[in-house]
């Protein structure tokens, strides 16, 4: 067996898969931008309807100001997705590991969901600033609130995270599954390449010993 040729073939196959994964990532982010804008609008109305006295208590000027800020937030969905979801650590093809990955029908990858819920916290920050909503420390387990301070220290109020589960779109779930399938394919190639490298070492040792 020509180990070098086979290893080179695996490297080429791997690169093709990595390029495909980058494409899936971009498609996922594009879909997430649309989902985020829609989610902001939906949950804005949910909060307004659930807190009519607080909203009316703002008065027309302040309520109009709140409405403007919320609209601007939805319009910034593309920027927010880039800021929150483009870190290399979030994407396997940019930061490979040997962990096992399994696609699930009802949720995305855990690290993606956590980051998205933190991104959705941008809505919570505005609603909390206008006293429409309140946030609690996650350690207090106040399930009456839809918003948690990120982490267990309630004094650190810089980051807000959406506390409840999120029902993601079918498109996002499909792209997530396809990405995970590609992870598994690349991992299989990695294992085969590593095995060939070991076989190559053994063969070289035998050649060396024979030449003595």
N, C-alpha and C positions, 0 to 999 in steps of 0.2 A: 504493500500500500504506500502511495506517495502521501505522506502525512501533510507536507507543506501545501500541496495542492488542495487537499480536502479541507484543511484549516482555512485556507484563503477563500474557498467556496462558502464555508460557513460565515466568514466575516462579511462577505458580500451579501449573503442572505440576511444577515443580521442588520446590516445598514439599510437595506430595503425596508425591513420591518420598522426600524427606528424612524425612518422618514415617514412611513405610514402612520406611526404613532403621533408624530408631530402634527400631521394633518388632522388626526382625530382630536387632538388637543385644541387646535384652532377652531374646528367645527363645534366642539363642546363649549368653548368660550363664547363663540358667536351666539349659540343657542341660549347660553346662560345670560347674556346681555338682555335678550328679549324677555326671558323668564323673570329676570330681576326687575325690569321696568314694570312689568305686569304685576309682580308680587308687591312692589311698593305701592302701586295704585290700589290694589285690592285691600291690603292691610291698612292703608291710610283710611279708607272708607269704613273698614271694620272698626277701627279705633274711634273715628268720629261718631259713628252711630252708637257705640257702646259708652261714650262719654259726652252726651249732649249738653249737660249742664256746664261742664268744664269748657267746652268749646264756645258755647254762647257767652259764658262768663268772660271770655277774652275780649269781647267787644269787636265791632266790625273791623277796625283798623288792625288790631293785633291778629285777628282771625285771618284777615286778608294776607298779612305778612307771613303767617304760618302756612297758608295755602301756597304762597309763592315759593317758600323754601322747600316744601314737599314736592312741588312740581319740578323745581330745579334739581332736586335729588334724583327723581326718576329719570330726568334728562341726562344725568351723569352716570347712568348705569354702565356705559362702555368704559368710562374712566375707572369706576370702582372695580369692575371685574379685572381690569388690567392690574390695578394696584394690589388687589387681594389674591388673585388666582394665578399670577404668572411667576411665582417663586419656583425655582428649580426643584426644591425639596418636595413640592406637591406632585411632581410628575416623574413617574418611574423611569422613563427613557432619558431623563436628564440627571437622574440620581439612582442608578441601579442598585438593587439589593436582592437577596435570595429568599425573601419572605414569600409565603404562599398567598395567592390572590384568588378569590372566588367571587364571581358576579352574583348579586342578589337582586331579586325582582322588586323589592320595596325600598331599597336605599342605595345611595351612592357610596363610593369609598369613604370611609370614616373621616380621613384627613380632609377630604374635599367638603363633606357636609359641615364639619366643624368650622372651616374657613368661610364657607358661604353664610352660615348662621352669624358669624362675626361680622361679615359684610352687611347682612341685613340689619345688624345693630345700628347702622348709620341712620336708619329710620327711627329706631328707638331713641337715639340721642336727641333728635329734634323734638319728638313727642314729649320726652322727659323735660327738655329745656322749657317747654311751654306748659308744663304741669298737667299735660293730658294723660300721661302714663307715668308709672313709677317702676323702678328697677329694684331688685333685691340681690343680696349675695347668694351665690349658688349654694353655699354651705347652709344657708338658712332654710332652703327648700320651701320658699314661699310660692306655691304653685298658683296663687291667684294672679301673679304677675307674668306677663309674656316676655319679660326682659330680665336678664341676669347681668350683673357686672362680670366681666370675663375674669375668671380665676376665683379664688376663695377669699380674697381680701376686699371687703366691701368699701374700704377707704380708698382703694385704687379705682377711681371712677372714670378713668380715661376711655376704657373700651366697654361697649355694651354688646351683648350677644343675644340673639333671639332664642328664647328658652324652649319653645315647643318644637315638635318635629315638623318637617317641611315635606309637603307632597310635591315632588318634582315632576316635571313633564315627561311624557313617554319618550320624547326625543332625547332628553338628557340621559335617561336610563339606558336607552339603546346605545348611545355613544359611549357611555361608561362601560357597558358590557363588552362592546367591541374593543375598547382600549385594554380591558383586562385580558381578553382573549389574546391580544397581541403581546401582552406581558408574558403570558404563559408560553407563547411560541418562541419569544426571544430567550426566555429562561431555558427552554429545552435545547436551543442552539448553543447557549453558553455551556450547558452541561456536556453536550457532545464535544464541543471544542476543547473543554478542559480534559475530557477523557482521552482525546487524541493527543493532546500535549503530553499527558502522562505516558501513553503508549510510545510516543516518539522518544521520550527520555529513556525508556527501557530499551528500545531498539538501539539507540545510540550507545548505551552501555554495553550491549551485547556485541556491537560492531567493534567497539574499543577493545573489549576483552579478547575477541577473536583475533584482532590484529597484533596482539602481544606475542 
